[in-house]
Amino acid sequence: MSTTRTEISSIGKEKFIDLLFENSGYTNERTIRLSTKGEYCTSHKILLEGVNFDLVYTPLKHLGYKAALCALGEIYALLRQPISLSLNLGVSSRFCAEDITILWTGFVTAAREHSIKHLSLDLNPSVTGLCISVSSAGLQKKSIIAKVPAPKNMDLICLTGHIGAAYMGLHVLEREKVSFIKESSQQPDLTGYKDILAAYLSPTINPSIVTRFIKEEIYPSGGYFLTKGLGAAMLDLVKDSGFGAKVYLERIPLSSESLKMAQEINMDMITAAINGGDDYKFIFTVPIEKHDVIRKEFQDYDIIGHLARPEVGAVLVTPEGSELTVRAQGYEAAED
């Protein structure tokens, strides 16, 4: 939070928004007309203070950047190129103009990195802290989307990087927050946790994720952006494709720093990977005929499983060959 405070009301909302857009390279496009020459899709996310983020340990610039990626990821997962971002903030009196400027800087940074053409912003009063509503739209040539095949049995399930690190980073931050509250003179000890903290606070998405597939003439039959854990994405995949999904536990990529943290807090790392959130990675289902191309040209991807017969459902396969049914929040009824 900024030490210098200028009340937004002293500037005026519309004038303040104009000031934020100055020198950004963008104009505030409240209404965007999408081209009819391609296939487009939209994404909309809401992030709530105290639920999706904690400002005790989340820098505002990081939060703005991460909020943008939260919406952009859904667009990339559907094989589209994002062209617009819209940010609508609910702001309480705790936040001054300087605070919102910092958050906006992170948001614009993400927009530039991902070659966003259209940007919009609006501010509204809030009595419950900070509320972030972000939307994105993406476009792709109809000729490209026409090449996307229907999912079929034995399609490969590919993952774009190690998972569970963000969840482990969150545990570090929550632990140090508790220590800081108990004894405010004690500075947080974050040494040795650089990678997992970065995975939570400042994830990244490669802007070329879609163009790489098209260059190699690979058209995934399905794509999912991981924000609620691998388990939830697997269940979405099974529901949408009409097929089962098998993921092999020994093939799930886990970082050494994540494993170390999991050991510190006595948590099973596989549980964290399946149920943890904020990974900001992707899974794509790719025709098995493209196996050699994936192995050669996408060495930063991991083939972790494949689609299976519908009756299989979503399962995790242990090294011994046992199959464990995947469960995830939102798919199971609450127990009394």
Buried (B, 14 or more C-beta within 10 A) or exposed (E): EBEEEBEBEEBEBEEBBEBBBEEBEBEBBEEEEBEEEBBBBBBEBBBBBEEBBBBEBBBBBBBBBBBBBBBBBBBBBBBBBBBBBBBBBBBEEEBBBBBBBBBBBBBBBBBEBBEBBBBBBBBEEBEEBBBBBBBBBBBBBEEBBEEBBEBEBEBBBBBBBBBBBBBBBBBBBEBBBEBBEEEEEEEEEBEEBEBBBBBBBBBBBBBEBBEBBBEBEBBBBBBBBBBBBBBBBBBBBBEEBEBBBBBBBEBBBBBEBBBBBBEBEEBEBBBBBBBBBBBBBBBBBBBBEBEEBBEEBBEEBBBBBBBBEEEBBBBBBEEEEEEBEBEBEEEEEEEE
